[in-house]
Structures are given as structure tokens and as C-alpha cells.
Amino acid sequence: MATFEEFADSALSLPRAHRQITWGSEHTFRVGEKIFAMGNPDGAHVSLKASKEDQAELIAADPGAFSPAPYVGRFGWVRAALDSVDPDELAELLTDAWRRTAPRRLVKEFDEAAGRA
């Protein structure tokens, strides 16, 4: 089980990530002006940017935890149920979402700092 606070902390630990509250109470996590994840602190779900292939795999593997995200699911975004997803898996999915959104140079610097280059 993951919490929104763990989700937010993981998102904000990524390089140049920041939070912006949009649409009233929705917390969007961004790199630059591009959103890579979002959720509401009082909600039971969060949404993350993913590829259509990753979205399909996640939903097939655990349909209780994952579903297409409202409004943006057709673009590959996935909705994760906080009470059903492992915090480590959620952190990994956040990193993947950030990688899809961040500028290539920033991703390269991140990989080099982590010894992945």
C-alpha cells in the first residue's frame, strides 16, 4: 500500500520536478511545464504518464491496481490505486513517467549520476 505523501515525495525527488496545484485541488507533478504525474491528497488514486504498451501490461498484470487514467488514458496514462500498489513499484513508475517527460539532456545527466550510462 502506498500513500499520497510517498507518491509526492518520490515525484519531487526527481531532478527539476516540482508540484503545481491545478483544477482546484489536483496536484500535478511537472518537469518544466510538462506533467508526468498527478493526484489529489484526499484521493484513492494517482495517475502517471506511461506508454500505451506499459499501460496495457500493467492493467493485464494487476487490473485491481491499475486502469486507464480518466481523460488521458487513451494516450497511455495509467491510474494506480494507492491501496493496491507497492510503494517501490510506484516510485519506479514515477521515474519512468519522469523519463518520458524530462528533456533528453536531463535524463542523460540523471543516468550518468546513477551510473547507468
N, C-alpha and C positions, 0 to 999 in steps of 0.2 A: 504494500500500500504506500502510495506517495502522497505528499501534501502539496498544497499550492506553494507554500513557503520554500520547500525543497526545489520545486519546479522553477520558481522565480530566482532563487539563489544560483541554480545551475545555469539558467539563461544569462544572468548578469555576470557570471564568472567568465564568460567568453569574451575575447578581445573586442573592444569598442561596442559591446552590446549595451543597450540602455532601454529603460521602460518608459512608455508613454501611455497615459490613460486616454482612451478613445471611446466614442459611442457611449458616453455616460460613465460606465464603470468597468469597461473591458480594458485589461492591462495587456498592451501589446509590447512585445519584445522585439527590438529592432537592431539592425546594424546599418548605420546611416539612416535613411528614411524607409528602408525596406523591412517589412515584418517577416520574422521567421517563426514566431510562436505567439500564442495569445490565450488568455483565460481570465476568469473572474475569481478573486479570492474567496468569494462565497459560493462558487460553483463546484460541481462534482466532476467537471470535465475540463480539459485543456485541448488546444488544437496546435498542430505543428506542421510545418511545411515538409512535404515528402514527395518523392516521385510517384507516379501512378503505379509503378511496379512494386515499390516498397509498401505503398498503401494496400495494394491487393494482398501482398504476403502477410502483412500484419493482421489484416482482417481475417484472412483464412486461418492463420495460426491461433488467434485468440479473439473470436468475434464478441466475447463478453467485455473485453478490454478496449477494443479498437473498432472504429466505424468511420465512414467518410465524414469529414467535418462539414457542418452546415455552411451553405453558401459557396465555399471554396473547395469542397470535396471533389468536384469534377476536375480540379487542377492537380489532384494528388494529395491535398492536405488530409491529415488524419486526426480524428478526435480520439483522445485517450481518457478512459475513466480512471480518475485518481485512486479510487478504492480497489482497482483491479490490476494496476500496472506496477511493476517493480521499480523502485526509485533509480536503481542503476541503469535499467533499460531506458527509463525516461530521460536520464541525463545523456545517454548515448544518442537517443533520438533527437534531443535538443542540439547536440553537437552536429549531427548530420544536417538538421534543418538550418543551423547557422552556416555550415559549409556551403549549402546550396544558395545562400543569400549574400554572404560576405564577398567583397572584391577578391579576385584571384590572388593578388599580391598579399593580402592579409591572411588568406588561407595558407599560402606558402610559408609566410613567417610563422604562423601557428604550428604548422607541421615541422618546420625546422627546429623550433623551440622545444617541441615534444620529441625530437629525434626520429621523426617519421620520414624525413626527406631522403 
